[in-house]
Amino acid sequence: MDDGWDIAVVGAGAAGLMAAIWAGRESPGARILALDGAKTLGAKILVAGGGRCNVTHHEVDEHSFAGSSQNAIRKVLLRFDVPQTVLFFRELGVTLKREETGKLFPITDRARTVLDALLSAARDAGVTIEHLQRVQRVRADEASEFAVEIGSVRTIDRIVRARRVILATGGKSLPKSGSDGHGHAMARWLGHTVTDRIFPALVPLTLPDKHFLCALGGVSAPVRLSVHNGANKRLTSVEGSMLCAHFGVTGPAALDVSRHFTDAKLDDARITLRVNWIPGQAEEQVRTAIDTLGWQSVLAWVRRELPERLARAILEEAGLETNTTGAQLSRAQRQQLVTALTDMVLPVTGDRGFKIAEVTAGGVPLSEIALKTMESRKAAGLHLCGEVCDVDGRIGGFNFQWAWASGYVAGVGAARGLSADEER
């Protein structure tokens, strides 16, 4: 089977659907096909935010992202910012609400609301959407067209020809949703490079099986997590809630710090991750508080700051009896307690991998993409957007905002590129 289209969008997730919608709106009447290999369209959207879909954050800028240069990321984000995102979804019938964390969710608290609105908008824009259509390769031919090969690894069942292609395949996170890294291979075949490092980001971290935190599954606390190099210099830190689990730690703080820890660890094996269990207080403040406990028990004070199970476990880890009073602490014990509360080393053994990770760190560098159109500098007529690019944000709707912004720019850029092609 051989069929021709104006624009083929490879990947119908958040970025791909956004690109398809805006390509259709910008170029009414254009033949636009969105292809996806997954059994369920928009699987990542449906599971995001615990099934509620954290559409964006009330305040997004380049400082919340890593990967390519922040200046490049900023240029794309400014093309379709948060107010435009809120208005876009409102016009689709999806009203967003802001929660205390700054995250914006649909008032229905249902991710399905978001996905259905995007699919409807795409169809209204004249986009044909087909899934269970696995793209194996995209080739640029001599006729200034692309051949999009669909099928299995061994058999090509269909070739779609398109004047322009938008690559929105995602990275490698949540491969069951269709993002298995094949988009990186397609980008390479079309002349792009991909960063040397491709690793899970926003991913839970693992600890040794017998670590005391693994026995505290379900216990959470606000913390500050810091990444330190071998010279004990703090490289980065994040604050937020951390949740203990049977495998190690998860929750917003652990997820946010994970990409920074992994990236640093690849450079220096001596990198450590440290936790301050009382993030509102520095080491000296905690030391002063302990010094003034008198005949009050250490447990009584610590459990005012932390859940009791966690407080008891930390004291045991520090080698202290729970009924020990402040006055009974030796100088060495005071230091042990201060360290345990404000500078405890977490012996991270790894992470839970791409199957669990919410996003991928690494991808096609933005330096290889024209940021006004997201058109490839390597293959004319090819546009890239979303997670296939070397951009990853912190938890809280930032990665979706990158999808909306980069998808918008790619879609409009591809549509305008059609007009320019015709003029030439």
C-alpha positions as CSV (number, residue, x, y, z in Angstrom):
1,M,0.0,0.0,0.0
2,D,1.4,3.4,-1.0
3,D,-0.4,6.7,0.0
4,G,0.6,10.3,0.0
5,W,0.1,13.1,2.6
6,D,1.3,16.7,3.1
7,I,2.4,16.1,6.7
8,A,3.0,12.9,8.5
9,V,3.3,13.1,12.3
10,V,5.2,10.1,13.8
11,G,3.9,9.7,17.3
12,A,0.4,10.7,18.6
13,G,1.2,11.5,22.2
14,A,1.0,15.0,23.8
15,A,3.6,16.7,21.5
16,G,2.5,14.8,18.4
17,L,-1.2,15.6,18.8
18,M,-0.4,19.3,19.6
19,A,1.7,19.5,16.4
20,A,-1.0,17.9,14.3
21,I,-3.7,20.2,15.7
22,W,-1.7,23.3,14.9
23,A,-0.5,22.1,11.5
24,G,-4.1,21.5,10.6
25,R,-5.3,24.9,11.9
26,E,-2.4,26.7,10.2
27,S,-2.9,25.0,6.9
28,P,-6.6,24.2,6.4
29,G,-7.2,21.6,3.8
30,A,-3.7,20.1,4.2
31,R,-3.6,16.3,4.3
32,I,-2.2,15.5,7.7
33,L,-1.7,12.0,9.1
34,A,-0.8,11.2,12.7
35,L,0.6,7.7,13.2
36,D,1.2,5.8,16.5
37,G,2.3,2.3,17.1
38,A,0.7,1.9,20.6
39,K,-2.4,-0.1,21.3
40,T,-3.8,2.8,23.4
41,L,-3.6,6.3,22.1
42,G,-2.3,8.9,24.6
43,A,-1.2,6.3,27.2
44,K,1.2,8.7,28.9
45,I,-1.5,11.3,29.1
46,L,-3.9,8.9,30.7
47,V,-1.4,7.8,33.5
48,A,0.0,11.2,34.2
49,G,-0.6,12.8,37.5
50,G,-2.1,9.7,39.0
51,G,-4.7,9.5,36.2
52,R,-5.6,13.2,36.6
53,C,-3.1,14.6,34.1
54,N,-1.0,17.5,35.4
55,V,-1.4,19.6,32.2
56,T,1.1,22.3,33.2
57,H,2.4,24.4,36.0
58,H,1.3,28.0,36.8
59,E,4.9,29.3,36.3
60,V,7.2,27.7,33.8
61,D,10.6,29.0,32.7
62,E,13.8,27.5,31.3
63,H,15.4,27.1,34.8
64,S,13.1,24.1,35.5
65,F,14.7,22.1,32.6
66,A,17.9,20.3,31.9
67,G,19.5,18.9,28.8
68,S,20.0,21.4,26.0
69,S,21.0,25.0,26.7
70,Q,18.5,27.0,28.8
71,N,18.6,29.8,26.3
72,A,17.4,27.5,23.6
73,I,14.7,26.0,25.8
74,R,13.5,29.4,26.7
75,K,13.0,30.5,23.1
76,V,10.7,27.6,22.5
77,L,8.8,28.0,25.7
78,L,8.1,31.6,24.9
79,R,6.4,30.7,21.7
80,F,3.6,29.0,23.5
81,D,3.5,29.9,27.2
82,V,1.4,28.9,30.1
83,P,-1.4,31.5,29.6
84,Q,-1.7,30.3,26.0
85,T,-1.8,26.7,27.2
86,V,-4.6,27.5,29.6
87,L,-6.6,29.4,26.9
88,F,-6.0,26.6,24.4
89,F,-7.5,24.0,26.7
90,R,-10.3,26.3,27.8
91,E,-11.3,26.7,24.2
92,L,-11.3,22.9,23.9
93,G,-13.7,22.7,26.8
94,V,-11.1,21.7,29.4
95,T,-11.0,24.2,32.3
96,L,-7.9,23.9,34.4
97,K,-7.6,24.5,38.2
98,R,-4.5,25.5,40.1
99,E,-3.5,23.5,43.2
100,E,-1.4,24.7,46.1
101,T,1.7,23.2,44.5
102,G,1.2,25.3,41.5
103,K,0.2,22.4,39.3
104,L,-2.7,22.8,36.9
105,F,-5.2,19.9,36.5
106,P,-8.5,19.7,34.6
107,I,-11.4,20.5,37.0
108,T,-12.8,17.0,36.2
109,D,-9.7,15.4,37.7
110,R,-9.7,13.0,34.8
111,A,-6.9,12.6,32.3
112,R,-9.4,11.2,29.8
113,T,-10.9,14.7,29.6
114,V,-7.6,16.0,28.3
115,L,-6.9,13.2,25.9
116,D,-10.5,13.3,24.4
117,A,-10.3,17.0,23.9
118,L,-7.0,16.7,22.1
119,L,-8.2,13.9,19.9
120,S,-11.4,15.9,19.1
121,A,-9.4,19.0,18.3
122,A,-7.1,17.0,16.0
123,R,-10.0,15.6,14.0
124,D,-11.7,19.1,13.9
125,A,-8.4,20.3,12.3
126,G,-8.7,17.7,9.6
127,V,-6.1,15.3,11.0
128,T,-6.4,11.6,10.3
129,I,-5.2,9.6,13.3
130,E,-4.2,6.0,13.0
131,H,-2.7,3.8,15.7
132,L,-1.3,0.3,15.8
133,Q,0.8,1.7,13.0
134,R,4.4,1.1,14.0
135,V,6.8,3.3,12.0
136,Q,10.1,1.5,11.4
137,R,12.0,4.1,9.4
138,V,11.6,7.5,7.8
139,R,13.7,8.0,4.6
140,A,14.3,11.2,2.7
141,D,14.1,10.6,-1.1
142,E,15.3,12.5,-4.1
143,A,11.9,13.9,-4.8
144,S,12.0,16.1,-1.7
145,E,9.6,13.8,0.0
146,F,9.8,11.4,2.9
147,A,9.0,7.7,2.8
148,V,7.5,6.6,6.1
149,E,7.8,2.8,6.4
150,I,5.2,1.1,8.6
151,G,5.3,-2.5,9.7
152,S,7.4,-4.9,11.7
153,V,11.2,-5.2,11.9
154,R,11.2,-7.8,9.2
155,T,8.3,-6.8,7.0
156,I,7.2,-3.3,5.8
157,D,3.4,-3.4,5.2
158,R,2.9,0.1,4.1
159,I,4.7,3.2,2.9
160,V,3.3,6.6,3.6
161,R,4.8,9.4,1.5
162,A,4.8,12.9,3.0
163,R,6.1,16.3,2.0
164,R,7.0,17.0,5.6
165,V,7.4,14.9,8.7
166,I,7.1,15.7,12.3
167,L,9.0,13.3,14.6
168,A,7.3,13.2,18.0
169,T,8.1,9.7,19.1
170,G,9.1,10.4,22.7
171,G,12.2,9.1,24.4
172,K,12.5,5.7,26.2
173,S,10.4,6.2,29.3
174,L,7.3,4.1,29.8
175,P,8.1,1.9,26.8
176,K,4.7,0.2,27.1
177,S,3.2,3.5,26.0
178,G,5.1,3.3,22.7
179,S,8.2,5.3,23.7
180,D,10.9,2.8,23.4
181,G,13.8,4.8,22.0
182,H,13.2,3.9,18.3
183,G,12.7,7.6,17.6
184,H,16.3,8.2,18.4
185,A,17.3,5.7,15.8
186,M,15.1,7.3,13.2
187,A,16.6,10.7,14.0
188,R,20.1,9.2,13.5
189,W,19.2,7.7,10.2
190,L,18.1,11.2,9.1
191,G,21.4,12.7,9.9
192,H,21.0,13.8,13.6
193,T,23.1,13.0,16.5
194,V,21.8,11.9,19.9
195,T,23.4,12.7,23.2
196,D,25.9,10.2,24.5
197,R,23.9,9.9,27.6
198,I,20.3,8.6,27.5
199,F,19.0,7.7,30.9
200,P,15.9,7.7,33.1
201,A,14.8,10.9,34.7
202,L,12.0,11.5,37.2
203,V,12.5,8.0,38.4
204,P,12.4,6.4,41.8
205,L,15.8,5.5,43.4
206,T,16.8,2.2,44.8
207,L,18.6,1.5,48.1
208,P,20.1,-1.8,49.4
209,D,17.4,-4.3,50.3
210,K,18.3,-4.1,54.1
211,H,18.4,-0.4,54.3
212,F,16.3,0.9,57.1
213,L,14.2,3.1,54.9
214,C,13.0,0.1,52.8
215,A,11.2,-1.1,55.9
216,L,9.2,2.1,56.2
217,G,7.1,1.8,53.0
218,G,4.3,4.4,52.9
219,V,6.0,6.9,55.2
220,S,6.6,10.3,53.7
221,A,8.2,13.5,54.9
222,P,9.3,16.9,53.5
223,V,13.1,16.8,52.9
224,R,16.0,18.5,51.1
225,L,18.0,16.1,48.9
226,S,21.5,17.2,47.9
227,V,24.0,15.8,45.4
228,H,27.6,16.1,46.5
229,N,30.8,15.4,44.7
230,G,33.8,13.5,46.1
231,A,35.2,16.7,47.7
232,N,31.9,17.2,49.5
233,K,30.8,20.1,47.4
234,R,27.1,20.4,46.9
235,L,26.3,20.3,43.2
236,T,22.5,20.6,43.4
237,S,19.6,20.3,45.8
238,V,15.9,20.0,45.7
239,E,13.2,20.3,48.4
240,G,9.9,18.5,48.5
241,S,8.1,15.4,49.8
242,M,10.0,12.1,49.8
243,L,8.2,8.7,50.1
244,C,9.8,5.6,51.5
245,A,9.1,2.4,49.6
246,H,10.2,-1.3,49.8
247,F,12.8,-0.6,47.0
248,G,14.1,2.7,48.2
249,V,12.7,6.2,47.8
250,T,10.3,8.0,45.5
251,G,8.0,11.0,45.7
252,P,8.5,14.5,44.2
253,A,11.9,15.2,45.8
254,A,13.5,11.9,44.9
255,L,12.1,12.0,41.3
256,D,13.4,15.6,40.8
257,V,16.9,14.8,42.1
258,S,17.2,11.5,40.2
259,R,18.4,12.9,36.9
260,H,21.0,15.2,38.6
261,F,22.3,12.3,40.7
262,T,22.6,9.9,37.8
263,D,24.2,12.5,35.5
264,A,26.8,13.4,38.1
265,K,27.4,9.7,39.0
266,L,28.3,9.0,35.4
267,D,31.2,11.5,35.8
268,D,32.3,10.7,39.3
269,A,31.8,7.4,41.1
270,R,32.3,9.2,44.5
271,I,29.0,11.2,44.1
272,T,26.7,10.9,47.1
273,L,23.1,11.7,47.7
274,R,22.3,13.2,51.1
275,V,19.1,14.0,52.9
276,N,18.2,16.7,55.4
277,W,15.1,15.4,57.2
278,I,14.4,18.9,58.7
279,P,14.7,21.0,55.5
280,G,13.6,24.2,57.2
281,Q,16.6,24.1,59.5
282,A,20.4,24.2,58.9
283,E,22.8,22.0,60.7
284,E,23.7,24.6,63.3
285,Q,20.0,25.2,64.1
286,V,19.5,21.6,64.7
287,R,22.6,21.3,66.8
288,T,21.4,24.3,69.0
289,A,18.0,22.7,69.4
290,I,19.6,19.4,70.5
291,D,21.9,21.2,72.9
292,T,18.9,22.8,74.7
293,L,16.8,19.6,75.1
294,G,17.8,19.2,78.7
295,W,15.9,16.2,80.3
296,Q,13.5,16.0,77.4
297,S,13.8,12.8,75.4
298,V,15.3,13.0,72.0
299,L,12.4,11.0,70.6
300,A,9.9,13.5,71.9
301,W,11.7,16.3,70.0
302,V,12.3,14.4,66.8
303,R,8.8,13.2,66.4
304,R,7.5,16.8,66.5
305,E,9.5,17.2,63.3
306,L,8.9,13.8,61.6
307,P,6.4,10.9,61.6
308,E,7.0,8.7,64.6
309,R,8.0,5.6,62.7
310,L,10.6,7.5,60.8
311,A,11.8,9.3,63.9
312,R,12.3,6.0,65.7
313,A,14.1,4.5,62.8
314,I,16.5,7.5,62.4
315,L,17.4,7.3,66.1
316,E,18.1,3.6,65.8
317,E,20.2,4.3,62.7
318,A,22.1,6.9,64.7
319,G,22.7,4.3,67.5
320,L,20.6,6.0,70.1
321,E,18.0,4.7,72.5
322,T,14.6,6.4,72.0
323,N,14.3,7.2,75.7
324,T,17.7,9.0,75.7
325,T,17.4,12.6,77.0
326,G,19.3,15.6,75.6
327,A,21.3,15.8,78.8
328,Q,22.5,12.2,78.5
329,L,23.9,12.6,75.0
330,S,27.7,12.6,74.7
331,R,29.4,15.0,72.3
332,A,29.9,12.2,69.8
333,Q,26.2,11.2,70.1
334,R,25.1,14.7,69.5
335,Q,27.1,14.8,66.3
336,Q,25.8,11.5,65.2
337,L,22.2,12.8,65.7
338,V,22.9,16.1,63.9
339,T,24.4,14.2,61.0
340,A,21.6,11.7,60.9
341,L,19.0,14.4,60.7
342,T,20.6,16.9,58.4
343,D,23.3,15.2,56.3
344,M,22.4,11.5,56.1
345,V,24.0,9.7,53.1
346,L,21.6,7.6,51.1
347,P,23.5,4.7,49.5
348,V,21.7,4.7,46.2
349,T,22.2,1.5,44.2
350,G,20.4,2.6,41.1
351,D,17.0,3.5,39.8
352,R,13.8,1.7,38.7
353,G,14.6,2.2,35.0
354,F,12.8,3.4,31.9
355,K,9.8,1.2,32.7
356,I,8.9,3.4,35.6
357,A,10.6,6.7,34.7
358,E,8.3,9.6,33.8
359,V,10.7,11.1,31.3
360,T,14.0,10.6,29.4
361,A,17.1,12.6,29.9
362,G,19.0,13.1,26.6
363,G,18.0,13.0,23.0
364,V,18.5,15.2,19.9
365,P,20.3,18.4,20.8
366,L,18.4,21.6,20.2
367,S,21.5,23.0,18.5
368,E,20.5,20.7,15.5
369,I,17.0,22.2,15.3
370,A,15.9,25.6,14.0
371,L,14.0,26.9,17.1
372,K,11.5,29.1,15.2
373,T,10.1,26.2,13.4
374,M,11.6,23.1,15.1
375,E,12.8,22.1,11.7
376,S,15.9,19.9,11.4
377,R,19.1,21.6,10.4
378,K,20.2,18.2,9.1
379,A,17.2,17.1,6.9
380,A,15.0,19.8,5.3
381,G,11.3,19.2,5.8
382,L,11.8,17.2,9.0
383,H,10.6,18.8,12.3
384,L,11.1,17.4,15.8
385,C,9.3,18.1,19.1
386,G,8.6,16.7,22.5
387,E,10.7,14.2,24.4
388,V,12.7,13.0,21.4
389,C,14.6,16.3,22.0
390,D,17.3,16.7,24.6
391,V,15.0,18.5,27.1
392,D,13.7,17.2,30.4
393,G,11.9,19.1,33.1
394,R,11.2,18.7,36.8
395,I,8.0,17.1,38.1
396,G,4.9,19.2,38.2
397,G,3.6,19.6,34.6
398,F,6.8,21.1,33.1
399,N,7.4,18.2,30.6
400,F,3.9,18.6,29.3
401,Q,4.4,22.3,28.9
402,W,7.5,21.5,26.8
403,A,5.3,19.1,24.7
404,W,2.6,21.8,24.1
405,A,5.2,24.5,23.3
406,S,7.5,22.4,21.1
407,G,4.5,20.7,19.4
408,Y,2.9,24.0,18.6
409,V,6.1,25.4,17.1
410,A,6.7,22.2,15.1
411,G,3.1,22.1,13.8
412,V,2.9,25.7,12.7
413,G,6.5,25.5,11.3
414,A,5.6,22.4,9.2
415,A,2.4,24.0,7.9
416,R,4.2,27.2,6.9
417,G,6.9,25.1,5.4
418,L,4.3,23.6,3.1
419,S,3.4,27.1,1.8
420,A,7.0,28.0,1.3
421,D,7.6,24.8,-0.6
422,E,4.7,25.6,-2.9
423,E,6.0,29.1,-3.5
424,R,9.4,27.7,-4.5
